[in-house]
Each structure stands twice: as structure tokens, then as C-alpha cells.
């Protein structure tokens, strides 16, 4: 594989970041900064806000840190890439998500188009920064390998919409130096690639050790656990138990803080703050003050507010306090703000640890905190207290490392997709769904449901309809790059029974933990594969049924591979692999 630039994009709910590296210097991963910013101290942040402001119609005015205090941005639009039914009720009904949906609806902008608009600006800034550091001609002359992250709890529809947004953003546009390739990678997997890379050569890391990666971001908290398979020459790991996650990230702590302010000041005083003032309070006093610095120590925090909002409030009774216009927050106040979200994260981690104990018969070696919220001091303190008596280490890197772990890991993923071996390889994952095809089976009394009994004239006998052949069951290991293949056959009397010489095949899925071998109501269609036959009908093998009637028999195999965050399909007809141009996959 020739030289290339590997780019990792962490497209987040509240903040997004980009990292990149030259394939000859894989250890030198650069973080994109130097954002255009309304507030100067945000220019060199490792990430930019995932926010947009539109003007008349669909005209994009500003994005990220360049949004000024007088503008009302659209936030949380990334969550609209997911189907509403797949979001927690609390998230569906949140004011922020409702506002994002309404603001896009008024402008007739889809979630995919909004995501594409944001990614387009992020991409243009990334190209400019790479050219500034690496040289315009070097960037122009090298093909790109791009990895884009998505929350592990997202369903396939949301992943496909993410890919569509990437394409609409122009990231995959043709370039003279070669095609740009795209891989999608779950956020906790990207975080694990960056974090576990630091374990290479570390004393005490042995095959069989299990590590929990807690990726606490702005919107989602994802839990993925990995079991070490090999430590030398590279670190090989596999998913230990089924990943888990929930919408309980940092944005919900921010929401609790705003609720606290509204309740403390009274709605009337809270509403006196202009959007500009509230944005400054949330950014300066909360995000860069209390939220990042709180470590559960016994101290008092002061949150400076506009004087009109504080006068006469609960914490501002004295003249000198009024002049400073500040709220005094004690340890208990801040704990209370964090508590609802912390309880949910603690529950997720406990469940993951318990599942590891049940499956592996031992505790995990450590819990790694990554993501923007993962660098929170209070999060570290809570888990260190909770798991110290169980001899489970809590690891939290310093500085921006937890915040940039996902985009750095995405770069490592992009490198591995280009054929370059990285410091960490994930050899297998655990399936979160059952995948398969519907089929007929010879009918057996007492085994099959009598309502499924039908007579097939092609076969000349009784068969059971609505039966499932599962390729993969939920909870099973999926070996990366290793395809799963099942064989079926159809019988045809006439060529006209195959319109346009095409064979349609429906891939079905179920999220139930114990899917039956019957096509029940919870089984849904994932996609339809249309296979255009290269073999002329009259060359298909002959088949004679029990009555001696002649048919043409077509044996077909559908092959499924789990790769780069999506499922890939290919087809074989009578043992011959069909060309990619003859296999069309259409998702429901």
C-alpha cells in the first residue's frame, strides 16, 4: 500500500474533533485546532462545538466556535440521525432536541443535510490545517484514508445516515491522486485503539486480562470491554462481553445545571439573562470552571452571573455579594447537579463488570475513562471510590488525551484499513443482533408449527414455511474480516419466473436475545439484495421433483462480513462469485 494521509473524524453530539497522520509516521498523530472563534480562548481547543447557524432558507452562516453570542445555534442535530424510537424517552422529550428538530423543520433541512453541512465545514478546516502543517502540494498529492466514528449504541439506520452525510459533505469526492476510502468505527472501539496502544510494552499486561473502556461523551456513554489475546509483537484484543451504552453524557449534566439555576434564581430572574449572557455563563463559569474542576473536595465555587439575575436570589443577600453578582455553590450543590447522570453511568459500568465476572470468572483489570466527559475529575473520584475495594484500577489520562482519544483512535483505524498494521488489533466483536434468511424446511410433525405447513409443488411434498436460518446469533463472536456464508436453492420451471434475470434475497434481523428458528413478529427486514445472474437460465442444472417434473435448480450463497462498522454482502451462484456490479443492496 502506498503513502497516504490517515484522517480520523470524531463527529460528536456536542463537540467534534479531527486528527491526522502521514502513513510513514504513524506515531505522529496531529490534532486539528486553530478554530475560528468568537471567544478567543477557544481557538486552540482540541475540539469544536457541533453547532450550526443558518440564515435565510438553507444558507449556512456560521458553525462551531465562530458562532457569536447573538446567534441562536442548532445543537444536538447529530442525534436526529437516529430514529426517534431508538432514543430514550428523556432524550426524545428534551427541550434541546425538540428545538433542533423544529429549527431544521422550519428550514426544510433534514438531519442528514445538517450533518453534511457541519462535516463539510469541519473538512474544509481540516484540509487547510493539514496544508498549513504538511504543505499544500503534499496534501494534494496523497490519497486519503478517512475513519468517521459513531456511537456504539446506534442502530444500522443511523450508521447509514452518517455515511450518507459524509458523502454529501464532499469528503469522498474524487481526487486526482486516488480515491478516498471511508471506514466507520464505533466510538468506544476508536477510543480503545488509542488507549490500548499506550499499553504496548507496559509491565503487567498479560493475555487473558480484561479491560473496560468507558467512553463518556457529550451525548452518549458507551461501555466496551476487551480481552487481551496477545501482547507481542502487537496487542491483539477481542470484545469480551456485549457492548452497552445509554444517552447519559455531559449534555445532561449541563441540563441539570441550567435547571438548578432556573430553580435557584426563579424563572423570572433566570429569564432576565439574554442568550448572550447565558452562553457566557455556560461556557466560562460552568464548562471551563465548575464542571471541569469539581473533584468532590470540600470547597466553595462561585458562579458569576449578570447582576440583575442574582439580586435578591437565594445566595445573594449581602451588598458586597450583589456587587460581585455571583452564586456560591458548595460541594452538596454540585454533587446534586451531577447525581442523576452519575447514577446512570454507575449502573452501566456495574452491569458491564458483572457480565465480565459471569462470563470470564474474574474481574476486569481496570476501567479506562475516555471521552470529553471521561476527563471529568468527579467521574474519576466516584469510580475510584467504588472499585478500590475490588482491586480494579481506574485509569484516566491527563490533559486532552481522554478528549482526543476517539479521533486519535480513528486515525489508527484508518491506518489499519490501508493495510498498515497498527499497535492494536481488534480480532473479533460480539454481535448485538441475530442475522439470517427465511426459508422452507421439510415439515416434521411435533416439531414445526402446524400453521406453517404447506405443500410445495416444486418439491412435491410438505414443507414448513416461515422458518429462519440464522447466520449469526446475538452474543456470538464475529471474527473481523471472516465471512459467514449460508447456502440455499430455488427451483424454476420457466425463465419468466426470474424477472430481469434477478434473484431477490431478503436479509432479516432480530434484536431479541433468544431468537427462535421461526419467523416471529420481532423479525424485521434489514435489506434486500438483488443479484443479477451472469449464468444463462438454460445452463442451470436440471432437477426432477418427486413427481418427475423438470425444474432448473439455482444454488445460491449469500456471504456476510462485519467490516468497518457496517455489514458487507456478496453472493455466489452455483459456486461462482458474482461481480460487485451484479450485487445491489437496498436497505429498508
N, C-alpha and C positions, 0 to 999 in steps of 0.2 A: 504494500500500500504506500502511495507516495505521500509527500508532505501535505499537510493541511492545517487549517485553524479549527480547533475544537472549542465550541461555544456552549455554555450551559445557561439556560434561562429559567430562573425561579419565578414563575408567574403566580404571585400570591394574592390573597384576598385583600390585604391591607397594604402590603409593601411588596415590591418586585425587585429582583436583582439579577445581575448578569456577571458571569466570569468567563475567562477565555484563556487558552494556552496554545502555543505553537507545538505541533506534534513532535518536533525534535527536542523540545524542552518541557516534557510533561509535568515535571515537578514545579515549574514556574507558572503557577496559576494566578492570573491577574484579575482583580475585582474592578468592575466599571464604576467610576464615581464622577466627580465634576459635573453634577447636575445643574441645570439652570434652575435657580431657586429664588422664590420671593423672600424667604428668610435666609440670610447669608450663612448662618451656622449649619444649615442642612446641606450645603454644596457637596461636601466630601463624605456624606453618609454612604454606607455600603449598599443601601437600597433606596428606592424612590417610592413615594405613595402610589398605590394603584387607584388613581383618581383621574377623572376627565371633566372638562367643562366644554359644553357645546354652545355655539352661538345660534344664529337663526338657522332653522332647519337642522341639517346634519353637519354644519361647519364646526370642526374641532378648533377651539380657541387655545386651550392650554391643557397641560397634563402634569402629573407628578408634583414636584416642589415648585414648579413655575406658576401654579395657581395662586392668585393673590387673595388676600383676606376678604375682598368684597365680592368674590365669586362663590357660587354655591356648587360644589363639585358633585359628580355622581360617584358614589362609593359602592363597594360590595358587588359590583356588576359581575364579577367573576362567578359568584355563587349562582347567578341566573343561568349559567351554562348547564347546571344540573336540573333535572326535572323537579318540580316543586314537591311532588310526593316523596322524593328521596331526601328531603331536608327535614330536620327536626321541626316540630310544631312551633317551638320557641323561635327558631330562625325564620320560618315562614312568616310569622306574625310580627317580626321585629320591625320597628319604625324605619331603620336604615334600609332594609331590603325592600320594604314597601315603597319607600321613596325612590330607590334606584329603579324599581320596576315602573313606577309612574312616570319618572323623568324620561326614561327611554321610550315608553309607550307614547307619550305626548309627541315625541320627535319621530315616531315610527322607526326606531332603531332597534334592531334585535340584539340579544346578548352576544351573539357571535360577532356581529359587526362592531359592537362597543369594544369587545376584547381585541378584535383585529385592529381597531383604531389605536388602542393603547399599545399593543405589541409593535405596531408599525413605528410609533414614535420612539419606543424603547430600542427597537432595532436600529433606527437611524442614528440615535445617540451612541449605541454600541459600536457601529461601524466607524463613526467619527473618532471615538476614543481609541479604537484599535489602530486606525490610521495615524493618529497622533503619537502613539507609543511605538508602533511597529513599522510604520511607513506606508504611504498610500499605495505604492507600487507592489509592495509585498502582500498587502491585504488583497489588492486587486488580482494578483496572480496566483492565489492559493484557494483551492476549494474549501467549502465549509462543511463541518460535521456539527449539527446542532441537536442538543438534547433539551427538551422542554418538560418541566415537571408538572404533576397533577396530584391532588390529594388521593391517598390510597383508598379512602372510603368511597370514592366516586365510582358510579356505575359506568358501563361501556358507552352509553349515550353521551354522557358528559365528556368522556375522553375523546370521542369522535368530534364533538363540537370544538374541543380545544384544538385538535388537529386542523379542523376547518378554519378556525380563527388564525392559526399560524400561517396557513396558505394564503388567506385573504390579506394578511399583513404584508405579504411580499417577501417573507423570509426565505421561501423556497423558489423565488423567481430564477429563471435561467441565467447563468453567468458563463462567460467565455472560457474561464479556466476549468470548468467542470460542474457537474450537478451538485447541488446542496442536498445532503441527506438529513433526514429527521428521525429521531427516536423519541418516544415518550417514556418517561421514567417516573414511577411513584415517588413522591417527596421523601418518605422515610427511607426508601432504598437509596436515593441520591445522598441523603444525609449520612446513611450508614457507610456508603462508599468513601466519603470524605473522612468520617470519624474513624472507621476501622483501618483506613490507610495509615493512620498515626500509630496503630498497634503493631505494624510490621517491625519485627525485631524487639518488641517490648518483652521484658522478662515476665514470666508467669502466665503468658498466654499459651494455652495448650489445646490440642484437638479435643473436642467434646465440651469445651467451655461455651456457655450461652450468654449472650449479651442482649439487653433490651435497649432499643433506640426509641426514645420518647421525643418525637418531633412536635414541639408545641409552637404553632404558628399563630398568625393573626386570626384566622377563621377556624381552622381545624387543628385538632390534636390527634396525631397518628401514632400508633404503637406497633412496632415490628420487632421481632426477636430473631436473632441469628445464632446458629450453632457452628462453631469453628470446625472445619473438616481438615484443614491443612494450614500450616504456618510458614512453610518454606518450600520453594523459593518465594511464593506469593501467599497471600492469605485467601484461602477458599472457604466460603461460608454458605450455608443453606438456611432458608427460613425454618425456624424451629416449631412454631405454632401459627395458627391463623392470625394474620394482622387484624388490628382493631382500631377504631377511631370514632371521633364524635366532633360535632361543631361546638367546641367549648374553648376556643382560643382567646387571644388577648383582647379582641374587639368586645367580648362580652364583659371583661373586667372594665374596659373603658365605659361601657354602657352602665355598669353598676356605679362607677364614679359619677357619671352625669346624673343618675337617679339620686345619688347621695346629695349632690349639690342642689338639685331641684327640691328635695325634701328638707334640706337644712336651711336653704335661703327662702323657701316658699316659692311656689310657681311664679308669683307676681314679681318678686325680686330677681329670680333666675331669668325670667323673660326680658328683664331690662338689659341683659347683656346682648350686644349686637353679635351677628355671626362672626365678625372680625375679632371681637373680644373673646368669644367662646373658643374660637380656633387657637388664639394665643394662649389661653388658659390650658387647653387640652395639650398643646404642643410643648409649651415652655414649663408650665407648672406640674402637669401630670406626667406626660410621656417622658420628658427629659429630666424630671425631678423625682416625685414620689414613687411612681411606678417602677422606675429602673433602680432606684436606690433602696427601696424598702427591703430589709432583711429580717424583719420581725424583732429587731432590737428595741429596747425601751427608750424611745426618743420622741420628740415632737416635730411635726412637719408644718411648715407654713405655706399655704397656697395663696398667692397674691391674686386678688380679683379686682374688677372695677369697683370703685368706692360706692357707687350707687347700689350695687348688688349686695354689698356686705353690711351697710349701715343698718343697725337695728337687728342684725341676724343673731343667731344663737351664739356665735363665737366672737362677736364684736360689740362688747358692751362699753368699753372704755374709750375715751377720746383719742389716746395715743394709738389704740388698735384700729380705730376708724381711719386715722390718717394713713396708716400703713395698708389699709384695705386688704386684710388677709384673714383666711380661716386657719385656725390651729387644729391640726389633725394629730391625734395621739395614736399609739400602737393599735388600740382596740378599733378605732375608726377605720384604719387602713386594712386591718385584718378582716373586718366585716365586709369591706368592698371586694376583697379577693375571695372570700369564703365560698360563695355559690359556685364559682368556676373551679376553685381548687378542689372542692368535694367531687366534682365530676372527673377531674383529671386523676385524682387519687383512686377513684373507683376503676378507671380504665387500667391504670398501672397494676393495681391489685389483681384484677382479673387476668392480666397477661402473666404476672408472676405465678399465680395459682395454676394456670394452664401449663406453664413450663414445669412446675413441680409434678403435676399429674402425668404429663407425657414423658418427661426425662427422668423423673425420680430424684431430682435435685433442684436446688435454687439457681437462679441466674447469677453469674459472676458479678455483673454490675448493670446499672441503669445509666445510659448516656442521655444527657439533656441537650437537645439541639433546637434550632429554630429561633425566631425572634423572641418569642415568649420563653424559650428554653434558656435564655441567658439571665432570666429573672433571678435575683438573689433569694427572694422569698420561696420560689419554687424549689431551689436547691436546699434551702433550710428545712422545708417541710418534708422532703423525701429523705434527707439525711437523718432527720429525727425518727422518721417512720421505719426506716430499714436498717439503721445502725445495729439494732439488737439481732437482726437476722444475718448479719455479716454479708450484706450486699452493698457494694460500693456505689456511690453516686458520683458520676463524673460530669463536670461542666467546664468546658474550655474558657479561657479568658478572652477579653476584648470582643471583637466582632466575629470570632470563629464560630460560635453557635449560630449566629445570624446568617453567616455566609456559607454554612455547611452544605445547604441544599444546592446552591448554584455551583459551588466547587465540586460537589459530587456529580452534578450533571455534566461537568467538563470531563470527569473521569469516565462517565458512562459514554460520552461522545467519543472519547479516545478508544474505548474497547469496541465500539461499533465500527471503528475504522480499521479494525484488525490488529490494533496495538494492545498488547497485554498490559493491564494496569496493576496497581499494588493490591487490589482486592477483586475477587471474582465471586459473584453470587451464582452458585451452581444449580439451585432449584428453588422454586417458590411453592407456596401452598395455594391450591385452588379455593376461591371463595364462592364458586358456583358449580353446579352439575351441568355438563355439556353433552349433547348427544343428538341422535336422529330417531324419528319414529319409524316403525317397521311392522311387518306382519311376522307372526310366528306360527308354526304348526300348532293347532289347537289341542290342548290337553285338558280333559275333564278333571275338575277338582283343583286345577292349578290356575287356569285362566278364568276371568270373569265371563259368565255366560252371555252378558250383553255385548261382549266384543266378538262373539262367534259369528263368522261369515263364511260363505262359500266363494272361493276364488276360482273362477272359470279358467283362468290362465294356468293355475296349478292343478285344477281338477280335484280339489279337496278342501277341507275345512281349516280355516286359519283364525288366529286371534288378531283383531285389529287394535289400534291404539297402544301398541307396545313400544317401549323405549329401549334403545341400545345406548347406554351412556359411555361416551368416550372417557369422561373424566368425572369423578365424584368430588363433591365439596370436601375439603380437608386433605385430599391426596397431594402428594408432591408432584410438581410439574418440572421435569428436567428442562432447563433452558436449552433452546436450540434442538431438543429432541422431539421429533414429531410423533403424534398419535394418529394411528390410521385404522379405520374400520372398513370392512368390505360388505357390499350389498349387491343385489342384482335386480334388474327389471326384465320383464318379458313383453315382447311386442309382436303383434300379428302383422301389422302394416306400418310402413314408414310414416304415414299420416298421423300416427299416434304420438310422434315426436315433432310438434310444430317447429319449423325453422331449424330442425335438426339440433334442438337444445334439450338438455336434461335439467329440470329444476330440482334442487335439493334444499330442504329447509333445515337449518341448524337450530336446535331448540336448547333452552336452558331453564334451570330452576335453582332458586336460592335456598331451598329447604335443606336441612342438614341430613335428612334421611329420605332421599327421593326414591319412590318406588319404581318398579320396572314397567309401570303402566303410565300412559299419558294422562296425568291428573290435571285439575284446573289450575294449579300453580305453575304449570309448564307453559313457557312463553316462547315465541319465535325470536331468536337473536338476529338472524339474517337469512336471506335466500341466496344460494349460489346457483348461477346459471352457467352450465357447462356446454359450450359449443363443440359438437362432436367433429373430430377430424376423420373418424372412421366411417366410410360409406355404410349405409344401412344393410345392404345386401352382402356385406362381408362379415357381419356379426355372426358368431357361432349359432348353429341350429340347436333348438331344444324341443323335445317332444314331451307333452304332459301325459298324465295317466290315461287319457282318452286317445292318445296318439296324435293330437293336434299339433301342428308345427308352429313354432314361435322362433323369433330371434332373441338371443339372450345377451344382454349387456351387463357385464360385471363392472361395477364402479366402486372406487375407493375415494373417500374424502379424507384428506390429511390436515390435521390442525397442529399448529405450532404456536406456543406462547412466546412472544418475542417483543421486546422493547415496549412493554406496557399494553400491547394490543394482540389480538388473535390474528394469525395469518392462516389462510386456507389455500390448498392446492388440490388437484384432482387427478385420478388415474382412471382410464377406461380400458378394460381388458388388459390390465398390466402396463399400459403405456401412459406415461405422464403427459398431461395436456399442457400446452403452452400457456403462459400467463395471460396472453391476449385472448385466450378462449375460456378463461375462468373469471366471471364477473360476480362480485359480491355486493349485494344490496342489503343494507341494514334496515330493520323495521323502524 
